[in-house]
Every structure is written in C-alpha cells, then in structure tokens.
Amino acid sequence: MGGLEDLLTPLDLDLGPSNLEYFDKMNLCKQKLEEKALKAEEAYAKEEQCKKDVQEKTAKILAEKAELAAKLESEKGAFGDVQEKITKLNSQKSDLESQLSVSVFDFFFFFL
C-alpha cells in the first residue's frame, strides 16, 4: 500500500559474517579511541599540575625577589650613611692633622 505500514516494517539487517567483522572492527576502533582519550586526559591533568606547581614556584620566587630588592635598598641607604660618616671622619682627621702641624710648627718657633 506504500503508506504507514511500509515505514513501520522492521529494517532488513544483514548480520552476516562481513557485517559482524565490521562491528568488531568498529568496537576495537572505539576501544582504542577511548584509551587514547583517557591517556590524553591523564597527560592533560599532569600538565595542569605542572603548570600549577610552576606558578606557585614563580610566585614564591617573585616574593623572594621583592624581599631581596627591599633589603638591598635598605642596605644601600645604610651604605650611604656609612660613606657620609667616612667622609665626615676624613674631614675631621684632615682638620686635626692641620691643627697638629700648626701646633708643632708653633712649638718649634716658640723655642727657637
């Protein structure tokens, strides 16, 4: 009749040896793809963990770098203070030496 009855008739599937081999190959292919997907997911998880570890180490190193830079700046300031003291002491030393030479010179002229 060509109507609704034709659509409801079950499909005629040939489940002969060639089709069974095809389904076996497809199942094997599916299994291999699932294994590859699992390996890829595991590799991705490892990469994500490595990335997280590197980011944590980077943050730690950057914090240590900032701490060392701050320490260096404070030591530069202390070094500048020491240099100022050295300059001041050298100036005082020169003044005392000149006073001493004048005093010695006066002493010798006094007795001459």
C-alpha positions in Angstrom: 0.0 0.0 0.0 3.0 2.3 0.4 1.8 4.2 3.4 2.4 3.9 7.1 2.7 0.2 7.0 5.9 0.4 5.0 7.5 2.8 7.4 6.7 0.5 10.4 8.2 -2.6 8.8 11.4 -3.6 10.6 14.6 -3.0 8.6 16.1 -6.0 6.9 19.6 -6.1 8.5 22.2 -8.5 7.1 24.1 -9.7 10.1 26.3 -12.0 8.1 30.0 -12.5 8.8 31.1 -9.4 6.9 28.9 -7.1 9.0 29.9 -8.9 12.2 33.6 -8.3 11.3 32.7 -4.6 10.6 31.1 -4.2 14.0 34.0 -6.0 15.7 36.4 -3.6 14.0 34.3 -0.6 15.0 34.2 -1.8 18.6 38.0 -2.2 18.5 38.4 1.2 17.0 36.1 2.7 19.6 38.1 1.0 22.4 41.4 2.3 21.1 40.0 5.8 20.8 38.7 5.6 24.4 42.1 4.5 25.5 43.8 7.4 23.6 41.2 9.8 25.1 42.0 8.5 28.6 45.7 8.9 28.1 45.2 12.4 26.7 43.1 13.3 29.8 45.8 11.9 32.1 48.6 13.8 30.3 46.5 17.0 30.4 46.0 16.5 34.2 49.7 16.1 34.6 50.4 19.2 32.6 47.9 21.2 34.6 49.6 20.1 37.8 53.0 21.0 36.4 51.6 24.4 35.4 50.2 24.9 38.9 53.5 23.9 40.5 55.4 26.3 38.2 53.0 29.1 39.0 53.4 28.5 42.8 57.2 28.4 42.5 57.2 31.6 40.3 55.0 33.4 42.9 57.4 32.3 45.7 60.5 33.4 43.7 58.9 36.8 42.8 58.1 37.3 46.5 61.7 36.4 47.5 63.0 38.8 44.7 60.9 41.6 46.1 62.1 40.9 49.6 65.7 40.9 48.4 65.2 44.1 46.4 63.8 45.8 49.5 66.7 44.5 51.6 69.2 45.8 49.0 67.6 49.2 49.0 67.8 49.4 52.8 71.4 48.3 52.7 72.2 50.9 50.0 70.8 53.5 52.4 72.9 52.2 55.2 75.9 52.1 52.9 75.3 55.8 52.0 75.1 56.6 55.7 78.5 54.8 56.3 80.0 56.7 53.3 78.8 60.0 54.8 80.4 59.1 58.2 83.6 58.2 56.5 83.7 61.5 54.6 83.0 63.4 57.8 85.7 61.5 59.7 88.2 62.1 57.0 87.4 65.7 57.1 87.8 65.8 60.9 91.1 63.9 60.5 92.4 66.4 58.0 91.4 69.3 60.3 93.1 67.6 63.3 96.2 66.9 61.2 96.4 70.5 60.1 95.9 71.8 63.7 98.6 69.4 64.8 101.1 70.6 62.2 100.3 74.2 63.1 100.8 73.4 66.8 104.1 71.6 66.2 105.3 74.4 63.9 104.3 77.0 66.6 106.1 74.8 69.3 109.3 74.8 67.3 109.2 78.5 66.6 108.5 79.2 70.2 111.7 77.5 71.3 113.8 79.0 68.6 
